[in-house]
């Protein structure tokens, strides 16, 4: 081969190499699709803000509320109205009957699918809710745990029937206080599953879920946690409880009980629903009503406190006191963060 031919080949190879590199660069440096997560304690104002944000960004809302998936659980979950759902598309609302199970793994796969479909429509996914467990799963993937053991599960369920959830929850608190702090003493399904995992693996549940796990890279989630001064938050919570009762929460629970609400241990133990069920079982005595309302408001405040505790451990979220800023400023902050990705 002559020197001229060799130089021509080198030049040809160089040209091909440059073209290949140019074609690869866009895929190598393509940014991940962005989505927005708006979290916060109950009654802080997440839903109304999300409506404004969705209209400003051409967005669609994905509910990360573990109870809004259930048909008929409308008042007690502060579910968006039909008019709001017509104005802005909402997802993962009214997809199950009250008696049907729906867990965090179901949420992960359904929410991820929704994100992809919304992005395919060139719209913005906006995930809204206060369920820390659901949102953490969306960020890190479903928790890893061993397959269920029929023998251990049956023994624990029998013990649950004989001793009650409070005693099993106390055991969970002693063995894994970190995980126990994320659930309630009445969440029978999660208590049994946690004790089952520990019996099988001889390690704590909190050691399995997200220890040393990196955030998933499928989406660039822009995560915000809204909060308010505690006195103002509690005032809003009590006002919301009164509004739910005036809107017919007790009648709603009666209707749900008729279609199998108590078959779903998680749904029947949800804040508001649990207290109404106890009130109905008391015979709706007038002298029990005041105590029922007090318990409802107290449980709601305690739930908000647990939400604040949960999200303090999650570094992905930027905290924003929305009492300190005008709504327009908050909206602009979240929109600019989404657009610039800074």
Rosetta silent file (secondary structure, phi, psi, omega in degrees, C-alpha in Angstrom):
SEQUENCE: XXXXXXXXXXXXXXXXXXXXXXXXXXXXXXXXXXXXXXXXXXXXXXXXXXXXXXXXXXXXXXXXXXXXXXXXXXXXXXXXXXXXXXXXXXXXXXXXXXXXXXXXXXXXXXXXXXXXXXXXXXXXXXXXXXXXXXXXXXXXXXXXXXXXXXXXXXXXXXXXXXXXXXXXXXXXXXXXXXXXXXXXXXXXXXXXXXXXXXXXXXXXXXXXXXXXXXXXXXXXXXXXXXXXXXXXXXXXXXXXXXXXXXXXXXXXXXXXXXXXXXXXXXXXXXXXXXXXXXXXXXXXXXXXXXXXXXXXXXXXXXXXXXXXXXXXXXXXXXXXXXXXXXXXXXXXXXXXXXXXXX
SCORE:     score description
SCORE:     0.000 S_00000001
   1 L     0.000  132.438 -179.279    0.000    0.000    0.000 S_00000001
   2 L   -74.051  164.454  179.172    1.391    3.408   -0.960 S_00000001
   3 H   -63.662  -36.590 -179.440    1.852    6.215    1.510 S_00000001
   4 H   -65.124  -44.797  178.877   -0.867    8.226   -0.228 S_00000001
   5 H   -62.278  -40.508  179.018   -3.398    5.367    0.077 S_00000001
   6 H   -61.758  -43.367  179.350   -2.484    4.909    3.737 S_00000001
   7 H   -65.531  -37.406  179.018   -3.045    8.573    4.443 S_00000001
   8 H   -65.304  -40.926  178.580   -6.404    8.480    2.613 S_00000001
   9 H   -65.118  -43.592  178.367   -7.558    5.509    4.688 S_00000001
  10 H   -59.305  -42.159  179.699   -6.475    7.209    7.909 S_00000001
  11 H   -64.536  -39.711  179.236   -8.384   10.298    6.868 S_00000001
  12 H   -64.231  -47.687  179.199  -11.447    8.182    6.025 S_00000001
  13 H   -60.033  -40.142 -179.796  -11.312    6.333    9.374 S_00000001
  14 H   -62.958  -42.349  179.461  -10.910    9.623   11.204 S_00000001
  15 H   -63.379  -42.999  178.061  -13.941   11.052    9.450 S_00000001
  16 H   -62.473  -43.004 -179.346  -16.040    7.984   10.289 S_00000001
  17 H   -59.950  -42.616  179.700  -14.852    8.118   13.907 S_00000001
  18 H   -63.559  -43.350 -179.357  -15.869   11.766   14.234 S_00000001
  19 H   -64.428  -40.478  178.293  -19.327   11.081   12.771 S_00000001
  20 H   -62.398  -44.314  179.513  -19.865    8.111   15.135 S_00000001
  21 H   -62.448  -40.990  178.758  -18.868   10.242   18.122 S_00000001
  22 H   -61.906  -39.356 -178.949  -21.207   13.015   17.036 S_00000001
  23 H   -70.536  -28.153 -178.711  -24.090   10.556   16.748 S_00000001
  24 H   -82.714  -27.135 -173.956  -23.363    9.146   20.210 S_00000001
  25 H   -55.940  -46.687 -179.088  -23.017   12.463   22.049 S_00000001
  26 H   -57.753  -40.429 -178.748  -26.744   13.281   22.289 S_00000001
  27 H   -73.077  -32.961 -179.467  -27.525    9.894   23.850 S_00000001
  28 H   -68.362  -35.670 -173.771  -24.512   10.059   26.171 S_00000001
  29 L  -111.122   12.870  178.764  -25.431   13.458   27.547 S_00000001
  30 L   -65.653  129.011 -178.307  -29.209   13.309   27.257 S_00000001
  31 L   -75.612  152.698  178.231  -30.759   14.506   30.498 S_00000001
  32 L   -70.368  148.098  177.149  -33.185   12.334   32.384 S_00000001
  33 E   -64.270  138.177 -176.618  -36.873   13.266   32.067 S_00000001
  34 E   -94.381  147.856  173.081  -37.960   15.483   34.935 S_00000001
  35 E  -142.737  160.023 -176.556  -40.932   15.077   37.219 S_00000001
  36 E  -115.384  136.184  173.244  -42.015   17.002   40.300 S_00000001
  37 E  -115.820  124.484  175.556  -42.862   15.592   43.728 S_00000001
  38 E  -113.563  109.029 -179.891  -44.861   17.753   46.131 S_00000001
  39 E  -114.928  171.658  178.753  -44.963   16.214   49.609 S_00000001
  40 E   158.495  166.523  179.882  -46.009   17.500   52.997 S_00000001
  41 L   -69.110  162.897  178.896  -48.133   16.765   56.045 S_00000001
  42 L   -55.705  139.012  175.089  -51.887   16.421   55.851 S_00000001
  43 L    72.083   10.872 -178.391  -53.795   19.697   55.332 S_00000001
  44 L   -75.165  -24.598 -179.813  -50.674   21.711   54.513 S_00000001
  45 L   116.405   22.584 -177.909  -52.045   22.755   51.099 S_00000001
  46 H   -63.720  -47.241 -171.387  -50.378   20.320   48.674 S_00000001
  47 H   -66.321  -43.829 -179.444  -53.396   19.596   46.497 S_00000001
  48 H   -66.115  -38.019  176.994  -54.445   23.183   45.804 S_00000001
  49 H   -64.441  -43.624 -178.419  -50.857   24.103   44.969 S_00000001
  50 H   -60.897  -35.685  176.656  -50.536   21.104   42.652 S_00000001
  51 H   -61.453  -46.773  178.994  -53.643   22.229   40.760 S_00000001
  52 H   -63.643  -42.157 -178.693  -52.092   25.655   40.130 S_00000001
  53 H   -64.481  -43.662 -178.796  -48.750   24.100   39.190 S_00000001
  54 H   -62.326  -39.857  179.481  -50.321   21.620   36.780 S_00000001
  55 H   -69.968  -32.340 -179.651  -52.210   24.374   34.973 S_00000001
  56 H   -76.164  -30.399 -174.060  -49.061   26.517   34.753 S_00000001
  57 H  -109.644    5.513 -173.861  -46.815   23.704   33.460 S_00000001
  58 L    58.531   52.648 -175.583  -49.296   21.648   31.424 S_00000001
  59 E  -105.116  168.400  173.269  -48.985   18.924   34.033 S_00000001
  60 E  -128.847  142.903 -172.041  -50.910   15.884   35.166 S_00000001
  61 E   -99.558  132.604  173.857  -51.207   14.850   38.812 S_00000001
  62 E  -110.950  120.562 -179.450  -50.346   11.420   40.197 S_00000001
  63 E   -75.478  129.552  172.886  -51.731   10.797   43.675 S_00000001
  64 L  -111.009   35.001  175.062  -49.286    9.385   46.224 S_00000001
  65 L   -98.508  122.284 -172.710  -52.007    9.059   48.833 S_00000001
  66 L   -68.117  -12.112 -178.839  -52.325    5.429   49.918 S_00000001
  67 L  -108.596  -17.108 -179.264  -56.091    5.734   50.443 S_00000001
  68 L   -71.260  -10.434  176.317  -57.207    7.782   47.432 S_00000001
  69 L   -68.074  -19.292 -172.033  -56.844    4.657   45.287 S_00000001
  70 E   -91.535  128.264  175.580  -60.058    3.336   46.847 S_00000001
  71 L   -65.065  135.530  178.047  -63.444    4.071   45.330 S_00000001
  72 L    92.744  -20.311  177.228  -65.857    5.607   47.807 S_00000001
  73 L   -88.573   74.846 -170.740  -63.157    6.857   50.191 S_00000001
  74 L  -100.193  -56.320 -174.450  -63.728   10.432   49.099 S_00000001
  75 L   -68.908  -47.870 -175.575  -64.402   12.714   52.036 S_00000001
  76 L   -69.805  -14.231  177.750  -61.967   11.188   54.504 S_00000001
  77 L  -105.462    2.659 -176.375  -59.080   11.296   52.000 S_00000001
  78 L    52.596   45.584 -176.509  -59.776   14.848   50.799 S_00000001
  79 L   -66.336  142.709  176.943  -59.979   13.415   47.294 S_00000001
  80 L   -56.431  145.769  179.463  -59.999   15.932   44.405 S_00000001
  81 L   -72.705  165.721  177.217  -63.476   16.780   43.198 S_00000001
  82 H   -61.897  -37.187  179.161  -64.778   15.657   39.812 S_00000001
  83 H   -63.026  -40.379  178.019  -64.547   19.265   38.617 S_00000001
  84 H   -66.550  -36.412 -179.539  -60.854   19.383   39.582 S_00000001
  85 H   -73.764  -23.284  173.471  -60.218   16.095   37.826 S_00000001
  86 H   -75.042  -40.807 -178.763  -61.856   17.449   34.672 S_00000001
  87 H   -67.200  -42.791  179.934  -59.710   20.599   34.828 S_00000001
  88 L  -131.560  127.947  177.938  -56.452   18.685   35.444 S_00000001
  89 L   -61.032  133.575  176.937  -55.962   14.954   34.718 S_00000001
  90 E  -119.720  148.337 -178.305  -55.436   12.930   37.916 S_00000001
  91 E  -130.000  157.895 -179.206  -54.080    9.394   38.192 S_00000001
  92 L    61.491   37.832  173.738  -54.153    6.556   40.767 S_00000001
  93 L  -123.439  133.003  178.158  -57.493    7.719   42.138 S_00000001
  94 L    59.480   47.257  179.642  -60.519    5.385   42.343 S_00000001
  95 L  -108.460   -4.763 -179.665  -58.696    2.368   40.918 S_00000001
  96 E  -136.675  154.227  167.440  -59.638   -0.193   43.636 S_00000001
  97 L   -78.494  156.141 -174.946  -62.671   -1.225   45.646 S_00000001
  98 L   -60.567  -26.573 -177.505  -62.396   -0.574   49.379 S_00000001
  99 L   -85.655   -9.568 -174.730  -62.082   -4.292   50.162 S_00000001
 100 L   -87.401  143.325  177.144  -59.219   -4.835   47.685 S_00000001
 101 L   -76.212  148.116  173.669  -55.532   -4.732   48.741 S_00000001
 102 L  -149.832  120.432 -173.725  -53.172   -2.155   47.263 S_00000001
 103 L  -120.269 -176.686 -173.819  -49.596   -1.966   48.492 S_00000001
 104 H   -65.814  -31.646  177.522  -46.407    0.008   47.989 S_00000001
 105 H   -69.188  -41.298  175.516  -45.150   -2.283   45.217 S_00000001
 106 H   -58.093  -43.039 -179.842  -48.430   -1.810   43.328 S_00000001
 107 H   -62.596  -46.159 -177.548  -47.971    1.935   43.718 S_00000001
 108 H   -55.363  -50.382 -177.178  -44.392    1.881   42.461 S_00000001
 109 H   -68.923  -40.105 -179.394  -45.249    0.093   39.215 S_00000001
 110 H   -67.791  -42.695 -178.854  -48.462    2.063   38.621 S_00000001
 111 H   -67.732  -40.239  178.006  -46.840    5.454   39.317 S_00000001
 112 H   -62.317  -42.533  177.617  -43.819    4.686   37.136 S_00000001
 113 H   -61.789  -42.993  178.770  -46.122    3.675   34.276 S_00000001
 114 H   -61.219  -43.233  179.067  -48.106    6.895   34.713 S_00000001
 115 H   -57.259  -46.616 -179.794  -44.920    8.989   34.581 S_00000001
 116 H   -63.033  -43.041 -178.213  -43.900    7.426   31.278 S_00000001
 117 H   -66.183  -39.895  178.962  -47.371    7.897   29.760 S_00000001
 118 H   -65.396  -43.385  178.704  -47.566   11.534   30.871 S_00000001
 119 H   -64.513  -36.193  177.340  -44.097   12.264   29.460 S_00000001
 120 H   -62.147  -28.042  177.673  -45.082   10.579   26.166 S_00000001
 121 L   -86.092    4.939 -178.198  -47.893   13.161   25.961 S_00000001
 122 L    64.438   29.434  175.904  -45.272   15.920   26.461 S_00000001
 123 L  -107.863  173.709 -175.789  -46.867   16.815   29.796 S_00000001
 124 E  -105.335  121.471  174.629  -45.271   17.144   33.233 S_00000001
 125 E   -73.111  129.389  178.091  -45.769   14.411   35.862 S_00000001
 126 E  -125.826  106.776 -177.338  -46.561   15.966   39.254 S_00000001
 127 E   -92.209  127.763 -172.955  -46.643   13.438   42.097 S_00000001
 128 E  -130.880  129.015  175.865  -48.552   14.702   45.143 S_00000001
 129 E   167.953  174.285 -178.436  -49.044   13.110   48.539 S_00000001
 130 L  -116.191    5.526 -179.431  -48.009   12.598   52.092 S_00000001
 131 L   -81.810  100.023 -178.791  -47.228    8.892   52.110 S_00000001
 132 H   -59.707  -38.403 -179.373  -43.506    8.815   52.844 S_00000001
 133 H   -62.296  -43.722  179.589  -43.322    5.066   52.268 S_00000001
 134 H   -65.690  -45.505 -175.880  -44.843    5.399   48.787 S_00000001
 135 H   -69.643  -37.667  177.943  -42.657    8.335   47.786 S_00000001
 136 H   -65.064  -37.291  176.826  -39.452    6.773   49.060 S_00000001
 137 H   -63.268  -38.341  178.298  -40.251    3.655   47.042 S_00000001
 138 H   -64.559  -33.820 -178.943  -40.672    5.809   43.939 S_00000001
 139 H   -79.703  -38.459 -171.304  -37.220    7.319   44.538 S_00000001
 140 H  -113.967   -6.933 -175.353  -35.308    4.170   45.513 S_00000001
 141 L    94.297  162.571 -178.219  -37.379    1.298   44.188 S_00000001
 142 L   -60.058  145.854  177.885  -39.529   -1.201   46.126 S_00000001
 143 L   -62.575  146.138 -178.772  -38.098   -2.433   49.430 S_00000001
 144 L   -94.477  128.367  178.555  -36.286   -5.739   49.239 S_00000001
 145 L  -149.584  163.322 -178.221  -37.565   -8.505   51.449 S_00000001
 146 L   -74.410  158.244  173.655  -37.699  -12.296   51.509 S_00000001
 147 L   -59.880  151.894 -179.059  -40.623  -14.290   50.095 S_00000001
 148 L   -66.419  147.011  175.003  -43.404  -14.922   52.562 S_00000001
 149 L  -107.391  118.029 -177.381  -43.314  -18.068   54.700 S_00000001
 150 H   -59.208  -38.519 -177.558  -46.738  -19.686   55.013 S_00000001
 151 H   -68.142  -48.112 -178.778  -45.819  -21.319   58.334 S_00000001
 152 H   -67.640  -41.424 -179.855  -44.449  -18.148   59.966 S_00000001
 153 H   -61.524  -43.572 -179.567  -47.237  -15.980   58.525 S_00000001
 154 H   -63.808  -40.464  179.666  -49.946  -18.317   59.860 S_00000001
 155 H   -64.895  -40.497 -179.935  -48.369  -18.377   63.323 S_00000001
 156 H   -69.525  -39.052  179.277  -48.167  -14.577   63.443 S_00000001
 157 H   -67.381  -35.637  175.267  -51.743  -14.127   62.234 S_00000001
 158 H   -65.275  -42.576  178.373  -52.966  -16.550   64.897 S_00000001
 159 H   -63.902  -35.971  177.676  -51.002  -14.611   67.515 S_00000001
 160 H   -62.338  -43.056  179.108  -52.527  -11.404   66.184 S_00000001
 161 H   -64.560  -38.902 -175.361  -56.026  -12.792   66.708 S_00000001
 162 H   -79.612  -38.023 -172.629  -55.232  -13.978   70.217 S_00000001
 163 H  -109.046  -19.558 -179.707  -53.182  -11.031   71.529 S_00000001
 164 L    90.143  161.866 -175.286  -54.161   -8.103   69.318 S_00000001
 165 H   -69.679  -28.370 -176.988  -52.120   -5.684   67.227 S_00000001
 166 H   -62.893  -41.365 -178.852  -50.963   -3.587   70.180 S_00000001
 167 H   -69.552  -40.831  178.180  -48.902   -6.413   71.680 S_00000001
 168 H   -67.564  -35.448  177.847  -47.336   -7.349   68.353 S_00000001
 169 H   -66.131  -38.414  176.984  -46.579   -3.702   67.660 S_00000001
 170 H   -60.687  -38.284  177.017  -44.841   -3.434   71.041 S_00000001
 171 H   -65.020  -41.986  178.390  -42.649   -6.366   70.015 S_00000001
 172 H   -62.725  -40.341  177.759  -41.863   -4.639   66.727 S_00000001
 173 H   -60.598  -39.415 -178.682  -40.950   -1.456   68.602 S_00000001
 174 H   -70.708  -36.391 -175.174  -38.532   -3.407   70.783 S_00000001
 175 H   -87.897  -33.004 -178.605  -36.912   -5.247   67.864 S_00000001
 176 L  -148.431   75.119 -176.734  -36.902   -2.501   65.227 S_00000001
 177 H   -61.416  -30.062 -178.566  -37.890    0.919   66.640 S_00000001
 178 H   -64.659  -47.035  178.959  -36.797    2.728   63.451 S_00000001
 179 H   -72.021  -39.245 -179.003  -39.266    0.872   61.239 S_00000001
 180 H   -57.739  -32.119 -178.716  -41.990    0.812   63.925 S_00000001
 181 L   -68.923  -14.678 -177.826  -41.929    4.621   63.989 S_00000001
 182 L   -92.433   -6.709  179.887  -43.035    4.683   60.334 S_00000001
 183 L  -130.409  173.292  179.872  -46.310    2.784   60.870 S_00000001
 184 L   -99.944  164.113 -179.720  -49.149    2.807   63.374 S_00000001
 185 L   -71.279   -7.131 -179.633  -49.941    0.286   66.076 S_00000001
 186 L  -107.468    2.619  179.756  -53.132   -0.594   64.194 S_00000001
 187 L   -84.950   81.317 -171.313  -51.574   -1.381   60.825 S_00000001
 188 H   -59.221  -42.588 -176.819  -51.950   -5.117   61.228 S_00000001
 189 H   -61.620  -47.431 -176.927  -50.708   -6.103   57.772 S_00000001
 190 H   -70.029  -33.269  178.198  -47.437   -4.177   58.040 S_00000001
 191 H   -64.303  -47.899 -179.273  -46.825   -5.334   61.629 S_00000001
 192 H   -63.389  -44.066 -179.335  -47.221   -8.978   60.674 S_00000001
 193 H   -64.287  -39.123  179.390  -45.083   -8.605   57.560 S_00000001
 194 H   -64.329  -45.142  179.093  -42.323   -6.844   59.520 S_00000001
 195 H   -65.758  -34.567  177.186  -42.241   -9.554   62.189 S_00000001
 196 H   -64.442  -46.433  179.429  -42.261  -12.210   59.452 S_00000001
 197 H   -59.224  -44.028 -178.366  -39.251  -10.624   57.706 S_00000001
 198 H   -67.877  -35.036  178.221  -37.316  -10.461   60.963 S_00000001
 199 H   -67.521  -36.652 -178.306  -38.173  -14.070   61.801 S_00000001
 200 H   -75.463  -44.434 -171.047  -36.975  -15.255   58.385 S_00000001
 201 H   -97.557  -17.068 -175.689  -33.826  -13.143   58.065 S_00000001
 202 L    59.978   29.165  173.679  -32.907  -12.569   61.727 S_00000001
 203 L  -135.456  164.683 -178.333  -32.256   -8.921   60.819 S_00000001
 204 L   -74.013  151.483  175.886  -34.285   -5.720   61.221 S_00000001
 205 H   -62.155  -40.377 -178.851  -36.709   -4.549   58.547 S_00000001
 206 H   -64.228  -17.454  175.850  -34.994   -1.154   58.524 S_00000001
 207 H   -81.280  -16.432 -176.944  -31.778   -2.931   57.500 S_00000001
 208 L   -94.221  -40.338 -162.594  -33.473   -4.293   54.396 S_00000001
 209 L   -60.724  -63.240 -175.043  -35.533   -1.506   52.937 S_00000001
 210 L  -135.266   14.620 -178.322  -33.202    1.202   51.621 S_00000001
 211 L   -58.770  126.371  176.732  -29.856    0.764   53.407 S_00000001
 212 L    59.638   23.279  178.539  -27.021    1.810   51.081 S_00000001
 213 L   -95.786  135.703  177.421  -29.377    2.065   48.121 S_00000001
 214 L   -84.851  155.414  175.612  -28.820    4.760   45.515 S_00000001
 215 L   -65.025  144.473  176.680  -31.666    6.753   44.033 S_00000001
 216 L   -64.198  150.352 -175.808  -33.057    5.340   40.808 S_00000001
 217 L  -106.254    9.417 -176.701  -31.855    7.119   37.683 S_00000001
 218 L   -67.659  -37.921 -179.569  -34.927    6.661   35.494 S_00000001
 219 E  -130.152  153.861  171.369  -36.332   10.105   36.313 S_00000001
 220 E   -97.484   90.388 -178.985  -34.974   13.373   37.647 S_00000001
 221 E   -79.310  124.547  175.238  -37.449   13.909   40.467 S_00000001
 222 E   -95.464  105.702 -165.458  -37.529   17.491   41.727 S_00000001
 223 E  -103.472  126.415  178.456  -38.605   16.900   45.335 S_00000001
 224 E  -126.346  142.382  173.425  -40.259   19.473   47.607 S_00000001
 225 E  -121.880  113.949 -179.529  -41.637   19.144   51.112 S_00000001
 226 E   -87.935  138.971  175.476  -44.123   21.852   52.092 S_00000001
 227 E  -146.633  169.464  177.905  -44.625   22.712   55.746 S_00000001
 228 L  -138.715  165.115  172.605  -46.067   25.440   57.954 S_00000001
 229 L   -54.940  142.456 -170.849  -45.571   26.534   61.569 S_00000001
 230 H   -57.927  -39.964 -178.657  -47.000   23.805   63.784 S_00000001
 231 H   -63.667  -39.786  178.697  -49.720   25.964   65.342 S_00000001
 232 H   -70.048  -40.422  178.183  -50.986   26.988   61.893 S_00000001
 233 H   -61.894  -45.242 -179.484  -50.772   23.424   60.579 S_00000001
 234 H   -64.983  -36.316  176.479  -52.752   22.077   63.522 S_00000001
 235 H   -61.721  -43.967  179.498  -55.383   24.800   63.058 S_00000001
 236 H   -65.139  -38.224  178.527  -55.767   23.774   59.412 S_00000001
 237 H   -62.693  -46.622 -178.433  -55.987   20.088   60.394 S_00000001
 238 H   -65.788  -38.286  176.822  -58.786   20.716   62.891 S_00000001
 239 H   -62.985  -42.190  179.208  -60.674   22.858   60.370 S_00000001
 240 H   -64.139  -41.405  177.581  -60.363   20.095   57.782 S_00000001
 241 H   -58.375  -45.278  178.251  -61.665   17.501   60.254 S_00000001
 242 H   -61.254  -41.931  179.786  -64.717   19.681   60.936 S_00000001
 243 H   -64.544  -38.449  178.640  -65.288   20.121   57.200 S_00000001
 244 H   -64.380  -41.651  179.572  -65.088   16.364   56.612 S_00000001
 245 H   -66.655  -41.522  178.267  -67.666   15.698   59.295 S_00000001
 246 H   -65.604  -30.902 -178.952  -69.974   18.390   57.927 S_00000001
 247 H   -78.203   -9.316  176.112  -69.572   16.918   54.426 S_00000001
 248 L   106.924   34.457 -179.353  -70.838   13.526   55.621 S_00000001
 249 H   -59.619  -41.147 -178.260  -67.821   11.441   56.614 S_00000001
 250 H   -61.721  -44.050  178.608  -69.863    9.280   58.992 S_00000001
 251 H   -65.293  -36.794  178.010  -72.379    8.405   56.256 S_00000001
 252 H   -60.653  -44.348 -179.270  -69.518    7.683   53.852 S_00000001
 253 H   -65.924  -38.854  177.173  -68.012    5.156   56.266 S_00000001
 254 H   -58.820  -43.180  179.420  -71.393    3.482   56.756 S_00000001
 255 H   -64.499  -40.248 -178.510  -71.685    2.998   52.984 S_00000001
 256 H   -69.439  -36.268  176.968  -68.159    1.595   52.774 S_00000001
 257 H   -61.599  -32.758 -179.571  -68.742   -0.838   55.623 S_00000001
 258 H   -70.615  -19.088 -179.019  -71.670   -2.220   53.642 S_00000001
 259 L  -113.488   18.879  169.401  -69.353   -3.058   50.721 S_00000001
 260 L   100.788   23.897 -178.918  -66.538   -4.665   52.709 S_00000001
 261 H   -56.022  -40.209 -175.789  -64.326   -1.888   54.110 S_00000001
 262 H   -70.327  -12.067  175.017  -63.389   -3.973   57.166 S_00000001
 263 H   -71.753  -18.417  179.819  -62.002   -6.699   54.893 S_00000001
 264 L  -105.359  103.617 -173.837  -59.151   -4.297   54.093 S_00000001
 265 H   -63.548  -34.089  179.899  -57.094   -3.858   57.270 S_00000001
 266 H   -71.536  -48.487 -177.403  -55.144   -0.869   55.914 S_00000001
 267 H   -65.260  -40.001 -177.705  -58.138    1.064   54.597 S_00000001
 268 H   -73.226  -14.920  178.284  -60.284    0.445   57.667 S_00000001
 269 L  -100.089    4.183 -179.487  -57.472    1.710   59.911 S_00000001
 270 L   -64.220  150.307  179.504  -56.947    4.952   57.966 S_00000001
 271 L   -55.956  133.543 -177.724  -57.201    8.193   59.925 S_00000001
 272 L    93.640  -53.481 -179.193  -60.831    9.236   60.191 S_00000001
 273 H   -67.941  -42.970  177.874  -62.221    5.907   59.039 S_00000001
 274 H   -59.753  -46.010 -177.663  -60.936    4.061   62.100 S_00000001
 275 H   -67.497  -38.444  177.950  -62.448    6.639   64.463 S_00000001
 276 H   -66.340  -41.881  179.299  -65.788    6.664   62.649 S_00000001
 277 H   -58.257  -45.555  178.697  -65.977    2.851   62.718 S_00000001
 278 H   -61.539  -39.868  179.123  -65.417    2.876   66.493 S_00000001
 279 H   -64.669  -42.893  178.943  -68.090    5.570   66.856 S_00000001
 280 H   -65.320  -37.969  178.936  -70.587    3.575   64.788 S_00000001
 281 H   -68.025  -21.819  177.172  -69.858    0.457   66.816 S_00000001
 282 L   -78.941   -5.914 -179.692  -70.672    2.434   69.956 S_00000001
 283 L    93.150   10.772  179.568  -74.182    2.949   68.629 S_00000001
 284 L    57.148   37.116  178.950  -73.681    6.617   67.670 S_00000001
 285 L   -65.270  141.708 -177.549  -74.534    7.687   71.187 S_00000001
 286 H   -59.358  -39.848 -178.390  -74.704   11.453   71.598 S_00000001
 287 H   -71.649  -14.091  178.077  -72.374   11.391   74.602 S_00000001
 288 H   -90.927  -13.060 -173.823  -69.779    9.501   72.505 S_00000001
 289 H   -66.160  -44.289 -178.835  -69.783   12.018   69.677 S_00000001
 290 H   -62.502  -40.775  178.189  -67.585   14.630   71.366 S_00000001
 291 H   -65.160  -39.624  178.964  -65.017   11.996   72.282 S_00000001
 292 H   -61.340  -45.028 -179.781  -65.053   10.666   68.721 S_00000001
 293 H   -63.522  -41.623  178.544  -64.393   14.137   67.261 S_00000001
 294 H   -62.222  -44.594  179.542  -61.545   14.711   69.720 S_00000001
 295 H   -63.644  -38.935  179.085  -59.964   11.360   68.845 S_00000001
 296 H   -61.321  -47.462 -178.593  -60.304   12.103   65.123 S_00000001
 297 H   -69.128  -39.297  179.253  -58.518   15.454   65.428 S_00000001
 298 H   -64.184  -44.814  179.161  -55.845   14.072   67.747 S_00000001
 299 H   -62.357  -36.705  179.257  -55.091   11.170   65.399 S_00000001
 300 H   -67.329  -40.853  177.831  -54.832   13.608   62.469 S_00000001
 301 H   -66.021  -41.240  179.624  -52.359   15.809   64.331 S_00000001
 302 H   -64.648  -36.363  177.823  -50.301   12.785   65.353 S_00000001
 303 H   -64.289  -43.087  177.665  -50.229   11.602   61.749 S_00000001
 304 H   -60.588  -38.995  178.639  -48.911   14.987   60.604 S_00000001
 305 H   -63.955  -40.781  178.082  -46.198   14.755   63.246 S_00000001
 306 H   -65.771  -36.531  177.993  -45.163   11.312   61.957 S_00000001
 307 H   -63.017  -43.613  178.778  -45.043   12.671   58.415 S_00000001
 308 H   -61.437  -42.037  179.445  -42.699   15.460   59.504 S_00000001
 309 H   -63.863  -43.471 -178.617  -40.473   12.950   61.288 S_00000001
 310 H   -60.382  -50.113 -172.775  -40.348   10.633   58.274 S_00000001
 311 H   -74.565  -17.627  174.775  -39.371   13.298   55.746 S_00000001
 312 H   -64.743  -23.537 -179.195  -36.662   14.760   57.980 S_00000001
 313 L   -89.986   -0.785 -175.440  -34.725   11.553   57.272 S_00000001
 314 L  -108.633  104.521 -173.955  -35.087   11.886   53.511 S_00000001
 315 L   -70.558  -13.645 -176.115  -32.359   14.107   51.984 S_00000001
 316 L   -69.174  -20.239 -172.584  -33.930   14.239   48.518 S_00000001
 317 L   -96.817  134.497  171.535  -36.558   16.755   49.633 S_00000001
 318 E   -93.532  127.035 -177.242  -36.078   20.488   49.934 S_00000001
 319 E   -84.836  137.436 -179.289  -38.185   21.898   52.739 S_00000001
 320 E  -137.836  117.327  175.867  -40.208   25.020   52.082 S_00000001
 321 E   -78.796  103.768 -173.605  -42.233   26.914   54.695 S_00000001
 322 L   -80.927    0.021  170.254  -45.116   28.037   52.517 S_00000001
 323 L   -80.166  -19.411 -174.893  -46.337   30.438   55.202 S_00000001
 324 L   -87.296   -8.787 -174.775  -43.235   32.544   54.605 S_00000001
 325 L  -132.032  150.625  171.459  -43.881   33.213   50.906 S_00000001
 326 L   -65.559  148.312 -179.834  -46.730   34.432   48.728 S_00000001
 327 H   -54.172  -36.265 -179.970  -48.315   31.610   46.719 S_00000001
 328 H   -65.248  -35.060  178.846  -47.052   33.187   43.483 S_00000001
 329 H   -68.506  -43.667  178.742  -43.479   33.111   44.807 S_00000001
 330 H   -61.459  -44.298  179.458  -43.747   29.446   45.783 S_00000001
 331 H   -60.609  -43.450 -179.626  -45.172   28.611   42.368 S_00000001
 332 H   -66.313  -38.630  178.909  -42.339   30.456   40.626 S_00000001
 333 H   -60.298  -46.979 -177.603  -39.695   28.725   42.776 S_00000001
 334 H   -69.330  -39.226  179.574  -40.951   25.256   41.905 S_00000001
 335 H   -66.131  -43.494  179.711  -41.416   26.100   38.227 S_00000001
 336 H   -65.464  -38.352  177.881  -37.929   27.588   37.864 S_00000001
 337 H   -63.099  -40.460  179.470  -36.380   24.591   39.597 S_00000001
 338 H   -65.458  -44.638 -174.935  -38.208   22.293   37.171 S_00000001
 339 H   -71.484  -38.760 -175.391  -37.204   24.276   34.093 S_00000001
 340 H   -93.180  -24.949 -179.547  -33.584   24.870   35.045 S_00000001
 341 L    65.197   34.839 -176.036  -32.933   21.663   37.010 S_00000001
 342 L   -98.609    0.000    0.000  -30.692   23.501   39.427 S_00000001
